[in-house]
Amino acid sequence: MSMISDLINLNLSECTKKIIAEYIWIGGSGTDLRSKARTLSGPVKDPSELPKWNYDGSSTGQASGEDSEVILYPQAIFKDPFRRGDNILVMCDAYTPAGNPIPTNKRHNAAKIFSNPVVAAEEPWYGIEQEYTLLQKEVNWPLGWPIGGFPGPQGPYYCGIGAANAFGRDIVDSHYKACLYAGINISGVNGEVMPGQWEFQVGPAVGISAGDEVWAARYILERIAEVAGVVVSFDPKPIPGDWNGAGAHANYSTKSMREDGGYEIIKKAIEKLGLRHKEHIAAYGEGNERRLTGKHETADINSFKWGVANRGCSVRVGRDTEKAGKGYFEDRRPASNMDPYTVTSMIAETTIVWKP
């Protein structure tokens, strides 16, 4: 195994200018990630320097076998924490050969919203709190839980330490450092309320980059868990019963909200979100009705309410924002399996562009 480890860690720059680019895209379910690698003649600084590529969409549920070619458009570059050196991860979106976005390409529409001059002028900032659950591979049961049984009730696990409370910290810390290496603006990690559940935060990120960075961070997490022999679940309610679900809370602000008098802008934005509650819920992730029950720090899926420092609300405003009269708010409705392109762009479109 030492030889394999040595080969994996080979420093290519000692013998060639060529680099490896790992092209990443979202598969047919809209939540699965796929990737494949290609050799490039030298280092690359910008996605525009990268060639388009293609893949067999019939094998990912994104095209028919009779016309299976799907085209990858490179959109964002990150340093590769696995191969290192000048090697890169390339976040792509997918199109037909005619240049039309395929149905699972949510980035295309998001980019149009964020390029709207009215939206761009407001410089929308996002901080995404991505929760997830680590599962034992062979039994599909949370890491650290007795097989076929349950741990003690929730309480000691949130931000907990020790072998009885924290399960999978090596994966979590490896992911944290790998994201920093990649250039993702990961701002923190913590253990969550349910044992075996963790969270990482991405942001502040502006506009479309929030979606690019969350997807890239998910990819890196899946790759690390692959090596560890552990399964990552983004199910919003992986264990039924008296256990917390998993969300992807979206913290959000605009330039107007961050300036003096911004609290009034925030309240108007929240009012608009309430008017389009059903539309947002429909786009905020699959299985979210199992999580948004009004219990376990959630609001009921069928109602919309907001409050200051209240984690049982659909939208929460922090004490600091209320005190300063400006700042940001948190949309607590998105599920852990949400598409960050969809959620971030929809929040911007509703709060900035949409007229009730």
Secondary structure by P-SEA (a helix, b strand, c coil): caaaaaaaaccccccccbbbbbbbbbccccccccbbbbbccccccccccbbbbbccccccccccccccbbbbbbccccccccccccbbbbbbcccccccccccccaaaaaaaaaacaaaaaabbbbbbbbbbbbbcccccccccccccccccccccccccccccccccaaaaaaaaaaaaaacccccccccccccccccccccccccaaaaaaaaaaaaaaaaaaaaacbbbbcccccccccbbbbbbbbbbcccccccccaaaaaaaaaaaaaaaaaaaaaacccccccccccccccccccbbbbbcccccccbbbcaaaaaacccccccccccccccaaaaaaaaaaaaccccc
